[in-house]
Amino acid sequence: MAEMEKDYNPDLITLSDDDGKEYTFEVLDAIETDEARYLALLPTYDDPKKMLEESGELVIVKVGEENGEEYFYEIEDDDEYETIADAFIDRLEDFFEIDNK
């Protein structure tokens, strides 16, 4: 078991909000469509107690590129968000064997 933990290197990214506060997320999955690339992120916390208090809700962002640099932004279109969120949930349920019923 300890070896598995040692090999686990989550893909972490840090994002800043409009106030400059930084948040770290683990990238759980990525989906590419003809239009864009999307990431499913899970908030991470330095304090395990804080992690237990949070709902562990997925954060889904759209990946854009400007001048060769990647940036992430919220999906503003409700239909687009629902479609992508459903796709991530289906994929992650299979991966983590989650029973949502």
All heavy atoms as an XYZ file, in Angstrom:
832
protein
N       0.829     -1.200      0.000
C       0.000      0.000      0.000
C       0.868      1.257      0.000
O       0.597      2.196     -0.712
C      -0.927     -0.033      1.221
C      -1.902      1.094      1.249
S      -3.142      0.838     -0.039
C      -4.306      2.055      0.392
N       1.922      1.255      0.775
C       2.770      2.438      0.867
C       3.403      2.768     -0.475
O       3.581      3.927     -0.807
C       3.848      2.244      1.916
N       3.709      1.723     -1.265
C       4.323      1.991     -2.554
C       3.365      2.698     -3.490
O       3.758      3.570     -4.249
C       4.814      0.693     -3.183
C       6.296      0.780     -3.397
C       6.854     -0.439     -4.034
O       6.705     -0.561     -5.250
O       7.446     -1.234     -3.307
N       2.107      2.328     -3.435
C       1.114      2.965     -4.283
C       1.022      4.457     -3.950
O       0.952      5.292     -4.839
C      -0.246      2.306     -4.078
C      -1.199      2.534     -5.195
S      -2.487      1.299     -5.077
C      -3.883      2.338     -4.855
N       1.047      4.778     -2.682
C       0.981      6.179     -2.281
C       2.202      6.942     -2.774
O       2.092      8.072     -3.209
C       0.885      6.293     -0.757
C      -0.463      5.884     -0.216
C      -0.499      5.887      1.297
O       0.317      6.588      1.911
O      -1.342      5.184      1.856
N       3.357      6.290     -2.728
C       4.593      6.942     -3.150
C       4.543      7.278     -4.645
O       5.041      8.305     -5.083
C       5.779      6.026     -2.852
C       7.123      6.672     -3.057
C       8.245      5.805     -2.564
C       8.317      4.527     -3.384
N       9.424      3.672     -3.020
N       3.918      6.399     -5.430
C       3.850      6.588     -6.869
C       2.764      7.582     -7.280
O       2.719      8.003     -8.426
C       3.601      5.257     -7.582
C       4.782      4.323     -7.453
O       5.904      4.808     -7.194
O       4.571      3.117     -7.612
N       1.885      7.921     -6.384
C       0.771      8.808     -6.703
C       1.247     10.249     -6.714
O       1.596     10.817     -5.690
C      -0.364      8.620     -5.676
C      -1.535      9.527     -5.938
C      -2.319      9.356     -7.072
C      -1.839     10.557     -5.071
C      -3.385     10.191     -7.323
C      -2.908     11.399     -5.316
C      -3.674     11.206     -6.452
O      -4.734     12.040     -6.702
N       1.290     10.812     -7.906
C       1.682     12.210     -8.051
C       0.540     12.958     -8.729
O       0.447     12.953     -9.954
C       2.956     12.345     -8.903
C       4.158     11.815     -8.184
O       4.341     12.087     -7.007
N       4.973     11.049     -8.883
N      -0.332     13.563     -7.943
C      -1.467     14.247     -8.561
C      -1.000     15.422     -9.422
O       0.021     16.039     -9.158
C      -2.295     14.720     -7.370
C      -1.351     14.769     -6.233
C      -0.302     13.717     -6.505
N      -1.774     15.699    -10.450
C      -1.522     16.842    -11.317
C      -2.200     18.045    -10.662
O      -3.423     18.136    -10.640
C      -2.115     16.556    -12.704
C      -1.793     17.647    -13.708
O      -1.015     18.567    -13.368
O      -2.327     17.588    -14.822
N      -1.406     18.924    -10.077
C      -1.954     20.065     -9.338
C      -1.774     21.365    -10.126
O      -0.746     21.557    -10.777
C      -1.264     20.211     -7.979
C      -1.388     19.033     -7.022
C      -0.590     19.299     -5.756
C      -2.844     18.755     -6.679
N      -2.792     22.211    -10.051
C      -2.668     23.554    -10.611
C      -3.150     24.556     -9.570
O      -3.977     24.229     -8.722
C      -3.457     23.741    -11.937
C      -4.963     23.514    -11.730
C      -2.925     22.848    -13.028
C      -5.792     23.875    -12.940
N      -2.610     25.747     -9.633
C      -3.015     26.813     -8.719
C      -3.669     27.914     -9.528
O      -3.111     28.381    -10.525
C      -1.792     27.355     -7.953
O      -1.196     26.276     -7.230
C      -2.205     28.440     -6.963
N      -4.854     28.308     -9.099
C      -5.593     29.377     -9.770
C      -5.821     30.511     -8.783
O      -5.962     30.281     -7.585
C      -6.946     28.859    -10.269
C      -6.922     27.659    -11.210
C      -8.339     27.236    -11.555
C      -6.139     27.967    -12.468
N      -5.882     31.729     -9.301
C      -6.146     32.898     -8.461
C      -7.515     33.464     -8.794
O      -7.904     33.498     -9.963
C      -5.095     33.986     -8.707
O      -3.818     33.500     -8.412
N      -8.220     33.937     -7.757
C      -9.497     34.591     -8.018
C      -9.252     36.075     -8.301
O      -8.110     36.529     -8.354
C     -10.487     34.355     -6.875
C     -10.064     34.990     -5.564
O      -9.140     35.831     -5.561
O     -10.666     34.648     -4.525
N     -10.326     36.817     -8.481
C     -10.203     38.237     -8.823
C      -9.512     39.046     -7.734
O      -8.954     40.101     -7.998
C     -11.590     38.840     -9.099
C     -12.210     38.265    -10.365
O     -11.445     37.741    -11.215
O     -13.438     38.313    -10.507
N      -9.554     38.543     -6.488
C      -8.914     39.241     -5.377
C      -7.461     38.817     -5.184
O      -6.798     39.274     -4.251
C      -9.688     38.990     -4.069
C     -11.114     39.525     -4.160
O     -11.318     40.567     -4.809
O     -12.009     38.877     -3.596
N      -6.983     37.913     -6.027
C      -5.599     37.469     -5.917
C      -5.397     36.315     -4.957
O      -4.283     35.874     -4.734
N      -6.486     35.807     -4.369
C      -6.373     34.663     -3.466
C      -6.140     33.406     -4.301
O      -6.801     33.189     -5.304
C      -7.648     34.522     -2.624
C      -7.522     33.456     -1.570
C      -8.685     33.464     -0.594
C      -8.437     32.368      0.428
N      -9.578     32.016      1.193
N      -5.174     32.587     -3.868
C      -4.827     31.402     -4.639
C      -5.490     30.148     -4.083
O      -5.635     29.991     -2.879
C      -3.304     31.208     -4.661
C      -2.592     32.285     -5.438
C      -1.118     31.989     -5.631
O      -0.551     31.175     -4.862
O      -0.536     32.580     -6.554
N      -5.888     29.285     -4.999
C      -6.502     28.004     -4.657
C      -5.781     26.919     -5.446
O      -5.463     27.107     -6.618
C      -7.987     27.993     -5.043
C      -8.788     29.068     -4.364
C      -8.933     30.322     -4.943
C      -9.407     28.835     -3.135
C      -9.671     31.321     -4.312
C     -10.143     29.815     -2.509
C     -10.271     31.053     -3.100
O     -10.994     32.033     -2.479
N      -5.548     25.786     -4.790
C      -4.892     24.672     -5.468
C      -5.924     23.594     -5.755
O      -6.762     23.273     -4.909
C      -3.754     24.106     -4.597
O      -2.832     25.155     -4.322
C      -3.016     22.983     -5.325
N      -5.849     23.061     -6.965
C      -6.781     22.027     -7.407
C      -6.006     20.841     -7.958
O      -4.936     21.002     -8.536
C      -7.684     22.554     -8.533
C      -8.576     23.676     -8.127
C      -8.168     24.992     -8.265
C      -9.841     23.427     -7.620
C      -8.993     26.037     -7.902
C     -10.672     24.467     -7.248
C     -10.251     25.772     -7.388
N      -6.597     19.659     -7.790
C      -6.074     18.472     -8.444
C      -6.867     18.276     -9.730
O      -8.093     18.328     -9.730
C      -6.246     17.247     -7.542
C      -5.755     15.981     -8.200
C      -5.916     14.746     -7.326
O      -6.227     14.882     -6.131
O      -5.732     13.639     -7.870
N      -6.162     18.066    -10.824
C      -6.825     17.811    -12.105
C      -7.217     16.335    -12.131
O      -6.362     15.457    -12.117
C      -5.896     18.145    -13.301
C      -6.608     17.850    -14.617
C      -5.434     19.595    -13.236
N      -8.535     16.079    -12.121
C      -9.022     14.705    -12.117
C      -9.170     14.137    -13.518
O      -8.969     12.950    -13.743
C     -10.382     14.614    -11.419
C     -10.418     14.877     -9.927
C     -11.832     14.697     -9.403
C      -9.468     13.956     -9.179
N      -9.568     14.984    -14.464
C      -9.858     14.497    -15.798
C      -9.855     15.672    -16.765
O      -9.988     16.829    -16.349
C     -11.232     13.807    -15.804
C     -11.444     12.898    -17.008
O     -10.507     12.717    -17.814
O     -12.559     12.361    -17.133
N      -9.707     15.367    -18.041
C      -9.775     16.382    -19.091
C     -10.602     15.814    -20.239
O     -10.544     14.626    -20.529
C      -8.376     16.740    -19.578
N     -11.398     16.686    -20.839
C     -12.196     16.303    -22.005
C     -11.905     17.310    -23.098
O     -11.910     18.522    -22.846
C     -13.714     16.312    -21.687
C     -14.076     15.185    -20.718
C     -14.532     16.203    -22.974
C     -15.545     15.157    -20.320
N     -11.668     16.792    -24.309
C     -11.483     17.675    -25.454
C     -12.626     17.485    -26.421
O     -13.003     16.364    -26.728
C     -10.149     17.384    -26.138
C      -9.076     18.253    -25.565
C      -7.795     18.280    -26.377
O      -7.823     18.755    -27.516
O      -6.794     17.841    -25.820
N     -13.172     18.594    -26.864
C     -14.207     18.553    -27.889
C     -13.639     19.281    -29.109
O     -12.520     19.793    -29.069
C     -15.494     19.268    -27.416
O     -15.219     20.663    -27.275
C     -16.006     18.707    -26.110
N     -14.430     19.370    -30.153
C     -13.988     20.114    -31.333
C     -13.829     21.594    -31.010
O     -13.012     22.284    -31.607
C     -14.999     19.961    -32.481
C     -15.021     18.526    -33.008
O     -14.030     17.801    -32.803
O     -16.029     18.142    -33.624
N     -14.611     22.071    -30.042
C     -14.606     23.499    -29.712
C     -13.578     23.884    -28.656
O     -13.022     24.968    -28.693
C     -15.991     23.956    -29.204
C     -17.075     23.968    -30.250
C     -17.697     22.596    -30.446
O     -17.897     21.876    -29.457
O     -17.962     22.241    -31.603
N     -13.368     23.007    -27.667
C     -12.542     23.429    -26.527
C     -12.053     22.230    -25.730
O     -12.449     21.096    -25.965
C     -13.348     24.354    -25.620
N     -11.210     22.542    -24.739
C     -10.733     21.551    -23.778
C     -11.253     21.957    -22.404
O     -11.284     23.146    -22.075
C      -9.207     21.528    -23.780
C      -8.648     20.316    -23.103
C      -7.165     20.175    -23.420
N      -6.544     19.891    -22.138
C      -5.516     20.516    -21.629
N      -4.917     21.448    -22.267
N      -5.059     20.190    -20.453
N     -11.655     20.977    -21.608
C     -12.219     21.228    -20.283
C     -11.470     20.389    -19.259
O     -11.013     19.291    -19.556
C     -13.704     20.847    -20.257
C     -14.527     21.550    -21.302
C     -14.688     21.005    -22.574
C     -15.138     22.758    -21.020
C     -15.448     21.648    -23.535
C     -15.902     23.416    -21.974
C     -16.053     22.853    -23.236
O     -16.794     23.509    -24.184
N     -11.396     20.919    -18.031
C     -10.769     20.186    -16.937
C     -11.760     20.038    -15.789
O     -12.503     20.969    -15.484
C      -9.539     20.938    -16.412
C      -8.386     21.172    -17.378
C      -7.277     21.960    -16.678
C      -7.845     19.872    -17.928
N     -11.738     18.863    -15.162
C     -12.494     18.638    -13.929
C     -11.483     18.738    -12.799
O     -10.498     18.010    -12.765
C     -13.153     17.262    -13.938
N     -11.725     19.671    -11.889
C     -10.790     19.952    -10.804
C     -11.433     19.650     -9.461
O     -12.630     19.853     -9.272
C     -10.382     21.433    -10.835
C      -9.890     21.986    -12.168
C      -9.644     23.486    -12.048
C      -8.624     21.276    -12.607
N     -10.605     19.200     -8.537
C     -11.058     18.966     -7.169
C     -10.211     19.834     -6.254
O      -8.982     19.775     -6.314
C     -10.883     17.486     -6.809
C     -11.488     17.048     -5.488
C     -13.008     17.160     -5.532
C     -11.096     15.610     -5.183
N     -10.846     20.689     -5.439
C     -10.057     21.537     -4.529
C      -9.210     20.693     -3.586
O      -9.648     19.641     -3.133
C     -11.119     22.316     -3.732
C     -12.380     22.173     -4.513
C     -12.277     20.883     -5.272
N      -7.992     21.136     -3.330
C      -7.126     20.455     -2.365
C      -6.831     21.427     -1.225
O      -6.865     22.643     -1.407
C      -5.796     19.997     -2.990
O      -5.074     21.144     -3.424
C      -6.022     19.055     -4.148
N      -6.549     20.867     -0.064
C      -6.287     21.680      1.121
C      -5.068     21.136      1.841
O      -4.851     19.925      1.872
C      -7.494     21.651      2.072
C      -8.763     22.126      1.421
C      -9.639     21.218      0.834
C      -9.068     23.476      1.363
C     -10.803     21.650      0.206
C     -10.232     23.913      0.747
C     -11.087     23.000      0.167
O     -12.221     23.436     -0.453
N      -4.287     22.034      2.414
C      -3.129     21.611      3.205
C      -3.578     20.925      4.491
O      -2.923     20.041      4.996
C      -2.238     22.816      3.550
C      -1.608     23.407      2.297
O      -1.408     22.663      1.318
O      -1.318     24.614      2.310
N      -4.706     21.363      5.004
C      -5.222     20.860      6.274
C      -6.246     19.739      6.019
O      -7.305     20.000      5.456
C      -5.876     22.023      7.029
C      -6.454     21.603      8.371
O      -6.381     20.402      8.717
O      -6.969     22.482      9.080
N      -5.957     18.505      6.421
C      -6.899     17.400      6.191
C      -8.282     17.649      6.795
O      -9.279     17.226      6.240
C      -6.226     16.203      6.869
C      -4.785     16.567      6.964
C      -4.728     18.060      7.074
N      -8.348     18.354      7.930
C      -9.651     18.658      8.541
C     -10.489     19.526      7.609
O     -11.683     19.333      7.467
C      -9.466     19.380      9.881
C      -9.082     18.468     11.006
C      -9.021     19.241     12.303
C      -8.432     18.384     13.398
N      -8.080     19.161     14.570
N      -9.857     20.502      7.002
C     -10.557     21.392      6.070
C     -11.086     20.592      4.883
O     -12.198     20.810      4.412
C      -9.606     22.508      5.611
C     -10.187     23.460      4.619
C     -10.916     24.570      5.308
C     -11.323     25.625      4.285
N     -12.585     26.227      4.587
N     -10.287     19.635      4.420
C     -10.704     18.806      3.292
C     -11.961     18.009      3.641
O     -12.863     17.869      2.827
C      -9.566     17.870      2.875
C      -9.816     17.163      1.557
S      -8.425     16.166      1.036
C      -7.319     17.415      0.431
N     -12.029     17.506      4.874
C     -13.194     16.737      5.300
C     -14.436     17.613      5.421
O     -15.550     17.156      5.201
C     -12.915     16.050      6.637
C     -11.929     14.892      6.599
C     -11.629     14.423      8.020
C     -12.456     13.739      5.765
N     -14.245     18.881      5.777
C     -15.374     19.792      5.948
C     -15.984     20.198      4.605
O     -17.158     20.523      4.527
C     -14.921     21.071      6.676
C     -14.566     20.831      8.122
C     -13.851     22.024      8.746
O     -13.766     23.088      8.114
O     -13.359     21.867      9.871
N     -15.179     20.223      3.559
C     -15.657     20.658      2.254
C     -16.432     19.541      1.573
O     -16.228     18.368      1.835
C     -14.474     21.102      1.379
C     -13.761     22.328      1.902
C     -14.651     23.555      2.005
O     -15.452     23.809      1.091
O     -14.554     24.255      3.013
N     -17.292     19.911      0.656
C     -18.126     18.921     -0.010
C     -17.367     18.130     -1.058
O     -17.833     17.094     -1.517
C     -19.313     19.628     -0.676
O     -18.835     20.467     -1.726
N     -16.198     18.617     -1.453
C     -15.449     17.922     -2.486
C     -16.085     18.093     -3.852
O     -15.958     17.252     -4.728
N     -16.803     19.183     -4.033
C     -17.502     19.425     -5.275
C     -16.521     19.689     -6.416
O     -15.531     20.386     -6.261
C     -18.429     20.630     -5.101
C     -19.381     20.801     -6.252
C     -20.442     21.830     -5.942
O     -21.031     21.782     -4.849
O     -20.661     22.695     -6.795
N     -16.825     19.100     -7.556
C     -15.997     19.309     -8.740
C     -16.091     20.745     -9.226
O     -17.153     21.355     -9.183
C     -16.473     18.419     -9.888
C     -16.020     16.988     -9.946
C     -16.566     16.330    -11.203
C     -14.522     16.864     -9.906
N     -14.990     21.248     -9.689
C     -14.950     22.544    -10.345
C     -14.592     22.257    -11.795
O     -13.605     21.576    -12.071
C     -13.893     23.474     -9.702
C     -13.774     24.775    -10.469
C     -14.225     23.723     -8.238
N     -15.409     22.735    -12.712
C     -15.166     22.480    -14.130
C     -14.807     23.799    -14.797
O     -15.525     24.796    -14.654
C     -16.394     21.838    -14.792
C     -16.671     20.489    -14.120
C     -16.173     21.663    -16.300
C     -17.953     19.831    -14.547
N     -13.672     23.808    -15.486
C     -13.217     25.017    -16.168
C     -12.969     24.713    -17.633
O     -12.716     23.573    -18.029
C     -11.927     25.606    -15.534
C     -12.189     26.086    -14.117
C     -10.783     24.610    -15.570
N     -13.038     25.768    -18.420
C     -12.744     25.689    -19.845
C     -11.321     26.206    -20.028
O     -10.919     27.177    -19.388
C     -13.745     26.576    -20.591
C     -13.792     26.369    -22.074
C     -14.976     27.168    -22.632
C     -15.165     26.899    -24.094
N     -16.383     27.557    -24.599
N     -10.564     25.552    -20.875
C      -9.181     25.943    -21.111
C      -9.128     26.794    -22.374
O      -9.659     26.399    -23.416
C      -8.276     24.700    -21.286
C      -6.828     25.114    -21.515
C      -8.386     23.784    -20.076
N      -8.526     27.952    -22.257
C      -8.340     28.814    -23.412
C      -6.867     29.074    -23.625
O      -6.037     28.742    -22.776
N      -6.538     29.644    -24.755
C      -5.147     29.972    -25.018
C      -5.076     31.360    -25.624
O      -5.858     31.724    -26.485
C      -4.529     28.943    -25.983
C      -3.019     28.973    -25.958
C      -2.414     27.862    -26.789
O      -2.650     26.684    -26.467
O      -1.720     28.196    -27.756
N      -4.155     32.133    -25.104
C      -3.957     33.475    -25.612
C      -2.463     33.755    -25.628
O      -1.783     33.582    -24.617
C      -4.688     34.478    -24.715
C      -4.944     35.805    -25.387
C      -5.855     36.678    -24.554
O      -7.077     36.435    -24.579
O      -5.347     37.565    -23.867
N      -1.950     34.156    -26.771
C      -0.517     34.427    -26.929
C       0.347     33.262    -26.450
O       1.364     33.454    -25.790
C      -0.112     35.710    -26.194
C      -0.907     36.917    -26.672
O      -1.249     37.006    -27.856
N      -1.208     37.820    -25.776
N      -0.107     32.042    -26.740
C       0.675     30.865    -26.382
C       0.578     30.455    -24.927
O       1.216     29.499    -24.509
N      -0.217     31.168    -24.132
C      -0.365     30.817    -22.715
C      -1.760     30.276    -22.448
O      -2.742     30.809    -22.941
C      -0.123     32.052    -21.837
C       1.339     32.385    -21.697
C       1.583     33.301    -20.515
O       0.899     33.161    -19.491
O       2.470     34.149    -20.640
N      -1.813     29.209    -21.625
C      -3.101     28.642    -21.239
C      -3.726     29.464    -20.133
O      -3.030     29.962    -19.255
C      -2.910     27.217    -20.708
C      -2.966     26.160    -21.738
C      -3.054     24.765    -21.126
O      -2.772     24.583    -19.926
O      -3.399     23.851    -21.879
N      -5.032     29.607    -20.187
C      -5.758     30.208    -19.077
C      -7.053     29.437    -18.891
O      -7.480     28.708    -19.784
C      -5.995     31.708    -19.293
C      -6.862     32.033    -20.497
C      -8.231     32.231    -20.349
C      -6.320     32.142    -21.765
C      -9.034     32.517    -21.432
C      -7.113     32.430    -22.860
C      -8.469     32.610    -22.695
O      -9.260     32.885    -23.775
N      -7.633     29.555    -17.722
C      -8.823     28.791    -17.366
C      -9.942     29.754    -17.019
O      -9.709     30.748    -16.350
C      -8.529     27.890    -16.160
C      -7.298     27.045    -16.361
C      -6.087     27.435    -15.832
C      -7.360     25.875    -17.089
C      -4.948     26.671    -16.019
C      -6.231     25.103    -17.285
C      -5.023     25.501    -16.753
N     -11.134     29.445    -17.474
C     -12.250     30.313    -17.115
C     -13.524     29.507    -16.937
O     -13.619     28.369    -17.381
C     -12.433     31.447    -18.128
C     -12.612     31.022    -19.564
C     -13.873     30.928    -20.122
C     -11.512     30.739    -20.373
C     -14.043     30.552    -21.438
C     -11.672     30.361    -21.692
C     -12.951     30.272    -22.216
O     -13.110     29.897    -23.525
N     -14.479     30.130    -16.257
C     -15.753     29.481    -15.989
C     -16.544     29.329    -17.273
O     -16.436     30.146    -18.177
C     -16.583     30.331    -15.016
C     -16.048     30.330    -13.604
C     -16.924     31.178    -12.695
O     -18.137     30.896    -12.622
O     -16.391     32.104    -12.093
N     -17.352     28.282    -17.323
C     -18.238     28.074    -18.471
C     -19.494     28.895    -18.206
O     -20.205     28.656    -17.234
C     -18.577     26.582    -18.632
C     -17.285     25.778    -18.817
C     -19.527     26.377    -19.800
C     -17.481     24.282    -18.730
N     -19.754     29.864    -19.062
C     -20.873     30.778    -18.837
C     -22.197     30.240    -19.391
O     -23.258     30.571    -18.895
C     -20.557     32.139    -19.463
C     -19.185     32.638    -19.024
C     -19.207     34.003    -18.416
O     -20.132     34.766    -18.710
O     -18.286     34.301    -17.633
N     -22.131     29.427    -20.418
C     -23.331     28.901    -21.055
C     -23.844     27.692    -20.277
O     -23.125     26.705    -20.105
C     -23.002     28.520    -22.505
C     -24.208     27.981    -23.241
O     -24.509     26.786    -23.076
O     -24.851     28.766    -23.973
N     -25.081     27.774    -19.775
C     -25.637     26.703    -18.936
C     -25.706     25.363    -19.659
O     -25.407     24.318    -19.077
C     -27.035     27.077    -18.423
C     -26.980     28.178    -17.372
O     -25.892     28.406    -16.808
O     -28.022     28.808    -17.120
N     -26.131     25.376    -20.934
C     -26.242     24.124    -21.690
C     -24.869     23.493    -21.891
O     -24.707     22.280    -21.754
C     -26.904     24.369    -23.057
C     -28.381     24.730    -22.913
O     -28.987     24.365    -21.882
O     -28.918     25.381    -23.825
N     -23.891     24.321    -22.211
C     -22.519     23.831    -22.394
C     -22.007     23.229    -21.082
O     -21.438     22.141    -21.067
C     -21.619     24.986    -22.845
C     -20.172     24.607    -23.048
C     -19.285     25.810    -23.393
O     -19.734     26.971    -23.251
O     -18.143     25.572    -23.787
N     -22.267     23.925    -19.970
C     -21.817     23.439    -18.665
C     -22.453     22.089    -18.346
O     -21.778     21.160    -17.925
C     -22.136     24.457    -17.567
C     -21.625     24.001    -16.219
C     -20.329     24.287    -15.829
C     -22.421     23.256    -15.354
C     -19.827     23.855    -14.606
C     -21.942     22.811    -14.136
C     -20.647     23.112    -13.770
O     -20.167     22.663    -12.572
N     -23.779     21.992    -18.528
C     -24.493     20.740    -18.222
C     -23.952     19.575    -19.046
O     -23.746     18.485    -18.521
C     -25.997     20.895    -18.487
C     -26.711     21.746    -17.472
C     -26.703     21.145    -16.076
O     -26.861     19.911    -15.944
O     -26.520     21.901    -15.110
N     -23.721     19.806    -20.331
C     -23.212     18.761    -21.218
C     -21.850     18.270    -20.753
O     -21.610     17.062    -20.638
C     -23.109     19.298    -22.664
O     -24.413     19.718    -23.082
C     -22.587     18.241    -23.614
N     -20.961     19.203    -20.457
C     -19.607     18.841    -20.033
C     -19.628     18.204    -18.639
O     -18.953     17.201    -18.390
C     -18.676     20.073    -20.069
C     -18.532     20.571    -21.512
C     -17.316     19.761    -19.476
C     -17.983     19.556    -22.497
N     -20.416     18.763    -17.726
C     -20.506     18.210    -16.365
C     -21.016     16.767    -16.415
O     -20.471     15.884    -15.742
C     -21.407     19.076    -15.491
N     -22.045     16.511    -17.216
C     -22.582     15.152    -17.335
C     -21.534     14.192    -17.892
O     -21.409     13.057    -17.431
C     -23.830     15.140    -18.240
C     -25.041     15.775    -17.556
O     -24.995     15.985    -16.325
O     -26.021     16.067    -18.258
N     -20.768     14.661    -18.877
C     -19.726     13.816    -19.465
C     -18.662     13.478    -18.420
O     -18.227     12.325    -18.316
C     -19.096     14.517    -20.673
N     -18.242     14.480    -17.638
C     -17.247     14.218    -16.584
C     -17.796     13.256    -15.546
O     -17.109     12.332    -15.119
C     -16.815     15.526    -15.901
C     -15.694     16.237    -16.592
C     -15.827     17.562    -16.957
C     -14.490     15.602    -16.856
C     -14.788     18.239    -17.587
C     -13.440     16.266    -17.481
C     -13.594     17.591    -17.850
N     -19.035     13.463    -15.127
C     -19.629     12.605    -14.096
C     -19.684     11.161    -14.584
O     -19.315     10.242    -13.860
C     -21.017     13.137    -13.669
C     -20.826     14.425    -12.858
C     -21.782     12.089    -12.872
C     -22.094     15.220    -12.632
N     -20.106     10.962    -15.829
C     -20.157      9.602    -16.380
C     -18.776      8.966    -16.369
O     -18.611      7.817    -15.971
C     -20.691      9.614    -17.822
C     -22.186      9.890    -17.870
O     -22.851      9.815    -16.820
O     -22.684     10.189    -18.973
N     -17.766      9.709    -16.820
C     -16.409      9.170    -16.881
C     -15.853      8.902    -15.484
O     -15.229      7.872    -15.240
C     -15.491     10.152    -17.615
C     -15.767     10.205    -19.098
C     -15.142     11.421    -19.741
N     -13.724     11.564    -19.472
C     -12.774     11.479    -20.395
N     -13.088     11.221    -21.642
N     -11.505     11.644    -20.073
N     -16.084      9.840    -14.552
C     -15.526      9.691    -13.206
C     -16.254      8.616    -12.415
O     -15.651      7.935    -11.592
C     -15.526     11.033    -12.476
C     -14.567     12.066    -13.081
C     -14.795     13.435    -12.469
C     -13.119     11.652    -12.914
N     -17.563      8.448    -12.663
C     -18.299      7.364    -11.996
C     -17.705      6.021    -12.389
O     -17.538      5.138    -11.552
C     -19.785      7.403    -12.379
C     -20.578      8.404    -11.601
C     -22.035      8.456    -12.039
O     -22.391      7.918    -13.099
O     -22.822      9.055    -11.302
N     -17.386      5.876    -13.665
C     -16.772      4.625    -14.130
C     -15.398      4.442    -13.502
O     -15.040      3.370    -13.037
C     -16.634      4.614    -15.659
C     -17.986      4.478    -16.346
O     -18.967      4.107    -15.667
O     -18.058      4.761    -17.556
N     -14.620      5.506    -13.490
C     -13.254      5.441    -12.994
C     -13.206      5.146    -11.493
O     -12.434      4.339    -11.027
C     -12.526      6.754    -13.291
C     -11.072      6.726    -12.920
C     -10.149      6.037    -13.676
C     -10.629      7.383    -11.788
C      -8.809      5.990    -13.331
C      -9.289      7.358    -11.420
C      -8.384      6.654    -12.199
N     -14.044      5.842    -10.733
C     -14.032      5.697     -9.275
C     -15.091      4.713     -8.764
O     -15.244      4.524     -7.583
C     -14.226      7.057     -8.588
C     -13.051      7.977     -8.762
C     -13.134      9.049     -9.630
C     -11.879      7.764     -8.074
C     -12.061      9.908     -9.806
C     -10.793      8.608     -8.235
C     -10.886      9.674     -9.100
N     -15.855      4.130     -9.695
C     -16.930      3.203     -9.358
C     -17.880      3.820     -8.330
O     -18.190      3.241     -7.301
C     -16.360      1.876     -8.851
C     -15.556      1.144     -9.921
C     -14.942     -0.162     -9.423
O     -15.255     -0.571     -8.302
O     -14.151     -0.725    -10.168
N     -18.335      5.029     -8.652
C     -19.267      5.753     -7.789
C     -20.684      5.327     -8.143
O     -21.049      5.254     -9.310
C     -19.126      7.280     -8.008
C     -17.720      7.742     -7.643
C     -20.187      8.058     -7.224
C     -17.396      9.151     -8.093
N     -21.474      5.071     -7.141
C     -22.876      4.779     -7.361
C     -23.673      6.001     -6.933
O     -23.789      6.285     -5.751
C     -23.302      3.532     -6.568
C     -24.716      3.133     -6.886
O     -25.324      3.692     -7.824
O     -25.239      2.245     -6.181
N     -24.204      6.717     -7.895
C     -24.873      7.988     -7.636
C     -26.377      7.825     -7.374
O     -27.086      8.779     -7.302
C     -24.654      8.928     -8.822
C     -24.185     10.292     -8.374
O     -24.010     10.530     -7.181
N     -23.994     11.176     -9.304
N     -26.855      6.618     -7.256
C     -28.293      6.401     -7.117
C     -28.695      6.279     -5.662
O     -28.004      5.909     -4.814
C     -28.704      5.155     -7.880
C     -28.508      5.373     -9.368
C     -28.652      4.043    -10.114
C     -28.404      4.224    -11.577
N     -27.044      4.473    -11.934
